[in-house]
Amino acid sequence: MSFFVNAEGGLTAAGYGGCILLILLLLLLVFFVKGGDPKGTEPMPAKKLVFCSMCIALAAVTCMIKIFEFTFGGSVTLCSMLFAMLPGWIYGARTGFLCGLIYGILQFVLGPYVMTPVQVLFDYVFAFTIMGVSGFFCRRKNGLVLGYVAAAFGRWVMATIAGLIWVSLGSTAWDGWAPLPYSMAYNGAYIGAEAVITLILISIPAVKNALIRVKKQALA
């Protein structure tokens, strides 16, 4: 692993190169993965690749725009989870999980920190791949809200597990808190706060209708 990870837990040049190559290969796979069509017979058109790439890019950019930071750690971003779950809501779960995986690897490239392989999996891979669960609601009434809630909850579960791993590796919980309640509360604070803000935003008719129009255009 030292070939890809340096002594400080960051990536080496080979590590960055490998991650970028993996992202490009997965994006190429997005083009061929069958989408939300119940028949599942048609490959993805180029438009799907463009829309998915835009969602991943917007999620990455908005994740770096922090509208609030808690003193104990964790921050509320500019609705980055919304953009991360959109591919699933638009095209279905298979596309959503794949785009979530790409986004997780991109997050790893932008801010890598490696302690153990399991920590990397839960901090970067599982935590964002799970956002594709929104795809199970892509054809449901109020699927945007239901899909977002499911995606945010899934991320919270994975972040909670990652927090337990961090405590087991030496990080300290709040005084008087056991590891599990601490990780649940810590991750629930910033993920929950962003989820509430985003749910209020997408409940505004103008915003909701705009996203529905985007979905129709993406599927046209």
N, C-alpha and C positions, 0 to 999 in steps of 0.2 A: 504494500500500500504506500510505502514511502516514496515510490516513484511518482505517485499522483498527489500525495499529501505531504506538506512540509512539517517541520517539528512544531510549529506554532498552531497546527490544526487547520491551516489554509491550504489552498490548492497550489501545486507547482504548475509550470507552464504546460507540462504534459497533461496535468489534471484539467486545466482549463480547456485545452485543445480537445481532450476526450469528451468532456461535457458538451462542448459546442457541436462536435461531430454527432453526438448522440441526439441532441436537439434537432439538428438538421435531418437526421435519418427518421426520427419520429414524426417530424413535420411532413416528410415525404410519405410516411405511412398514413397520415391523416388524409391524404389525397385519395387513398385507395380503400380506407375503411368504410364499410357500409354504414349509412347514417340511420336516421329515425324512421325511414320508410318501413312500414310493417312487412312488406314483401321481402325487403332486404336484398334486392336483386341488383340495384344500380350502384356503381361506385360513386364516390364523392366527386362532384364537379369542382372545377377550379374555384368557383365562387365560395364553396365551403372552406377551402383552404385559406382563402383571403380573409373571410369573416373570422375563422378560428384564430388566425395569426393576429388579427386586429384585437380580438378579445384578450389574448395572451399578452400582447404588448401593452394594452391599456391597464391590465391587471398589474403588470410589472411596474409601470410608471406611477400609477395611483398608490401602489404599496409604499413607494418612497415619499409620498406626500402625507405627512402625519398631521392630522388636525387636532390631536390631543395625545399627550403622553402622561401615563401614570407615574407617580413618584417611585413606586415599587417595581416598575418595569412594565413593559407592554405598551402598545400605542394603538390608537384608533386611526386607521388610514382613510383615504378618500374613496371609500366604497370599493376597495380592491377585490373583496370577495364577490361582489356583484358581477364584475367583469369576468372573474375566474369561473363562475358557475354558468355564465351565459351560453357557452358552446353546448353544454348538456341540455339546457332548457330549449335551445333552438333545434339541435340535431339529434338528441337522444343520448342515452347513457353511455354507449360505446364510444361515441365521439367525445363526450364529456370527460370520461375517465382518461382517455388518451391525452386530451388537451390539458387536463389537470396534472398529469404526469409531466408533460412538457413544461408547464408553468413551475412545477416543483423543482425540476432540474435547473430551470432558469434562475429561480430563487437561490439555489445552491451556488450557481455561478456568480450571482451578484453579491452574495454575502455568505461565503462558505465557512463553516466551522465544524471540524471533524474531531470527535472524541472516540466514538466507536461506530462500526457499521450500523448497528441497531439504532443508535441515536440519529444517524443520518437518515435512515429509512423513515422514522417517525417524524423527525423535524422537517424534512423536505419532501420526501416521496409520498408517503401515505397521507400526510397532512393536507396536501393539495390535490392528489389524485382523487381523494374522496369527494371533492367538490363536484365531480361528475355525477354524483347521486341525483343531482337536479334533473337529469335526463329521464328519470322514472316518472317525472311529473310533466313532461313536455307536452302531453296531449290532454292534461287534466284542466278542468276549469280552475281558475286562480292558480295555475301551475307555476307562474312566476314567483308568487309569494311562497307557495308550498315548497317549490324547488329550492328557493333561497334558504328557507328555514332548515330544510334537510341538509343542505350543503354546509351551513354554518354550524349546525349541530354535529355533523360528521367531523368537521375540522376541530371543534372543541374536544371531541372524544380523542382524536389522535394527538392533539396538543396536550391533553391531560396525561396520556400515556407517556408522551415525550418528557413531560415534567417529572414523572416518576423516575424515568431513566436518568434525568439530570440529577435528581436528589440521590439516587443510588451511586452516581459517579462523584459525589462530593459536594454538590450545591446544597445550600442550607435553606430550609423552609422558614416561614415566619415563626417567631417564638410562640411556643405552645400549640403549634399546628402539626398534626400528623401529615405525612407526605401526600396521601390521597386527597384529603380535604383542601390542603394547600394548593395542590396542582389544579384541582377543580375550580377553586375560587380565583386563583391567579389568572389562569387562562380564560375563565368565564368572564372576568372583568372586562378585558379589552375586546375579546371576540363578541361578547354579549352587547357591549356598548355600541360597537360598530354595527352589529346586526339590528339593533333597535333603530339607530339612525337611518340605516338603509331601508328598513321596512317602512318607516314613516315616509321616506322619499319615494319609494316605488308605489306607495299607496295614493300618492297624489295623481289624480286622473290624467293630467297632462304628461307626466313622466311615464306612467303605466302605458298609456296609449302610444307614446313615442317608442317605447321598447317593443310593443306588440307590432308596430309598423316595421321596425328594424327586423324583427323575426320573420314577418311576411316577405320582406324584401330578400332576406337571406335564403328563404326557401323557394323563392320564385324561380 
